[in-house]
Amino acid sequence: MGTPRFAVPVLEAIADAGHEVALVITQPDRPGGRGLRTGSSPVKAFAETRGLSVAQPATGSELYKVLKEARAEVGAVAAYGRLIGPKTLALPKGGCLAVHPSLLPKYRGAAPIQRALMAGEEITGVTIIQVTPTFDAGPILAQAPLAVEPDETAGSLHDRLARLGADLMVETLSELASGALRQRAQDESKVTYAPLIAPEDERLDFHRPGRDLANQVRALNPWPGCRTVRRGKDLKVWRAVARPPGEGLAPGTVAGLGPHGLEVACGAGTDRVALTEVQPAGGRRMRADEYARGHRLQAGEVLGEPRPV
């Protein structure tokens, strides 16, 4: 059971390991992209290339029916996107196993990769849990840590975690088949949450420290991107790095254009963040120095929106 691109390596690894994939369950086709054309999920598209049977139940009762008819011994879940009821979870005799891209109980929720990067985590990982009716709260069956690279974006981390999760799922299924699988409860006192990315998460607040801003930018790359405002128009920021302190300036003030990009005062005013890749409204992504020259950006200009009172 899976829907987005994160789930494709999991399905591929299970099939390549020699398991019989009785059924692939994914979300119904939905309009999306330019023109809102109805399209298949990445999981459905991949399953069709392998000749696997696909079901797209729209309701919980339909999900129960198709899973019951599949007579699967175990369910493998990866970003399916739907709460699975207790009656459905009880159908496979081995239960349903889910891969989650964090070291649970940290970062339960819909955006664990982005939230881990925003928090500046140096270590993250994947967890295989037994699925329960409560999202991401089931017993832990296996975990694998992964070091976060200093310049890692959500896109690159997503891909590495997907591959790691696929390998760990296959290992866990093997342990289940051999009877060697053990589980442990999550420590509820250590639970943290990773809620969906909201529009306010995109806005760069230059009153925050440079390192926090750089982490925010990489956490929202490639989607949805961070933004600031210059002369009343949105300016997307795709890459940024924290820089050493400088003279005191009002947060958001352009301190200058250096080899590391467009340096902006932040934090208490002496902190610095360098914007290295930006995108003006209606334009393309470009290096910050290219933007500064083409749009006549000068030192002393102030970026950002007024802070809410």
N, C-alpha and C positions, 0 to 999 in steps of 0.2 A: 504494500500500500504506500503510494508516494505520488507526488505531483510535480514539483519544480526540478530544476537542473541539479540541485543538491542530491536528489534521490537517484539519479541515473547511474552513477558509479556503483551504488549499492545493489541495484537490480543487476547490473552487468556482472559484478563480482559473484553474486549468488548463482547466476546462470552459468558463468564460466567455471565455477567450482563443482559443477555437476549435479546440483540440486534440481529436482523437477519443479519447475515453476508452474503450479496448477492454475494460477490466475494472477493477473496484474490488475490492481484496483487503483483508479486515479479519479481526480475530480472531473466533472462534466466539462465539455468544451465551452469556452466563454469568449465573448468579444474582447479584443485587446489590440494594442499597437495602433499605428496610424490607420484611420479608416474604420477602426473597431471591427476588424474582420474576426470571425469566429475561428479559433485555432485550437489545435491539440496541445495538451500539456507536454513538456519534454519527456516525461516518463512514457506517455502513450506513444509518442513518436518513436522513441527507442524500442519499446516493446514490439511495435509493428515491424521494425527492421529485423527482429529476431523471430517473427512469426508466433509470438506469444499471445494467448487469449487475454483480452482486455475488457474490463467492466467499468462503467462510470455511473455508479449509483448516485442519485440526487438527494436521497433521504436516508435516514437511519434504518428504516425498515427495509429499503432496497439493499442497503449494505449487508444487513443480516441475511437476506435471502441469497444474494450472490455468493457470500462467503460460505454459507451452509451448503450450497450446491457444489462448491469447489472441493469440499471435503479435504481441506488442507490440514496437515499435521501441525504446522506452525505458521504464524504470520510474521512477516518482516515489515516494519513500518519506518518510513523515512520522509518526514515533512509531508505527511498526507494532507494535513490542513482541515481535518474534521475530528471532532470528539467521537470516540468509539464507545458505544454503550456496553454495560457489563454482560448482557446476553450475547452480544456479538463477540466480545473478547473471550468468552468461554467456549466458543465453537472449536477452535483448534486445540487439540489435546496438549500441545506444547505451549499454548498461550500465544501472545503477540509480543514480539521483541522490537523495540524502537531504538534508533540511533539518534542521539541529540548532540549538537556541536558545542558542548561545553563540558567542564568537569563538574557535573551535578554533585551537590545541590546548588552550585553557583549558576546563575543566569538561566533560571527556568523562564520560558516564555518564547516569544516569536522572533526576537532579534538578538540572540546570544552572541553572534559574531561581531555585530556592530557595537553592542554595549561593552563587550570585553575590550575592544580597541579604544573606545571612548574613555574607558577607565584606565587605559595605559597598562593593561595586563601584559606581563612578559611570558607567561605560560598559560595556555588554554588546552583544549583537547576534545576528545569525544567520549561519550558514555553510552553504553547499551543498557537499557532498562527493560524490565517487564512492564508492559503497558497496563495502566489502571485507568478507571474513568476520570481521574484527575490528571490534567496535563502535566507531564514531566515529573510526576511525583512517585513513580513506581520504584520497586527495589532495584538496586544496581547489580548488574550481572558482569560487566566488564568496563574498564576505562583505559584510555591511552592518552598520555600528555603530549603536547606539541609546543615547542618554543616559538614565540612570535618574533618575526624578524623586525628590526628597527624601522624599516621603511614599508612594512606590510600594509596593504590596503585590504578592505573587506573583500574585494574580489579575489585577490591572491590567497588570502586566508581561507575563504570559502572553498576554493578548489582543493587546497591541501587537506582541509578537514574532511571534505567529502571522500577523498581517496582513503584517508586514514579510517574513517567510519566504515567504509565498504570492507576493508580488510578485517576490521575488528568484528563486524557483523558475521562474516564467514567463519572466523575463529570461534565466535560464540555459538553459532549453529552447530559446529563440529563438537563442541563440548556438550551441548544439549543432547546431541544424538548419542554420544558415548556415555551419558549419565554423569559426567564430571562437573557439570555446571553448578556453581554455588551463587547465592545471592546475599546481599546485605541491604538493610534499610538505609534510606537517606537520613542524614542528620538534619532534622527540621530546624535546629537552632542556627544552622549555617546557610539557610536558604537565602538567595538573592534573586531578583527578578530582572528580566530583559524585555520590557514592553516594546510594542511596535514603535517604529520610528515615526514621530509626529512632525508636522511642519515647523514647530518651534525648535526642534533639534537641528534643523538646517541652518538656522541663523547664527552667524558668528558674533559673539559678544566680546569686543576687544577689552572689556574690563576683566576678562579672565586671563590666567597665565598663558604664556606662549606655548608651553608644552601641552596644556589642555586643548588649546585651539588646534595644534598640529594633529593631535590624536583624534579630535572631532572630524577634521578634514579627511584623514585616511579611513576613518570608520564609515564615512558616507560616500566613499568612492568604490564602485562606479555608480551607486544609486543611493539616494537621489541627488547627492552633491550638497556642498555647503554654499552659503551665499552671504554676501554683504551688499552694501548699497554705496554707489558713487554717483554724486550729482543727481540723486533721485531715481537712478536706474539700478536694477539688480546686476550684480557681478558675481558669477559663480566662481568658487574657488575649489580646484581639484587636487592641488598638492600644496603643502606648506611644511615648514620646518621651524622648530624653535631655535632662536639665536641668542647669543650672549647679551647681557644688559647694555643699555646705552643711556644717554642723558634723559632726564625726565621730560616727558611730553604728554599731552592729553591722550588717553587711550583712543586708538583709531587713527592717530596722526601718522601720515606717511613720513618715515624718517629718512628715506632715501632708497635709491636703487643700487644694489650691490651685486656681487657675483653669485650670491645665494638667492637672489630674487628681490621682490619688493618688500622692504623691511618696514613693518608697521609697529608702532608703540602699542603695548597692551599691558594687562595686569594693572599694577599701580602707576604705570607710565614709564618706568625704566625697563620693563621687560620688553622683549622683542619676538615677533614672529615674522618669518619671511614667506610671502606668498610666491610660489614658484610656477604654478600653472593656473590660469584663470580662463574665464569664458564670458565675454560681454553679452548682454541681452541680444538675442537674434544673431549672434556670431558663432564662431568656432572656438574650440579650445586652443590655447596658445601659451607660449612662455610668458611669464609676467613682464620680462624686459621688452618683449615684442609688443605687448599690450601698452605698456607705459609710453613707448615711443610713438606708436600709432594713434594713441588717444591723448597725447600731451599731458600725461599725469605728472604732477610736480610734487616735490617734497613740500611738506606743510599742509597738503590737502588732508581732509578728515574723511575716513571711510566709516560706514556703519549707520545704523538707524538710532534715533534718540532712544535712550533707555526708558521703559515704561515707568511712570510715576507710581 
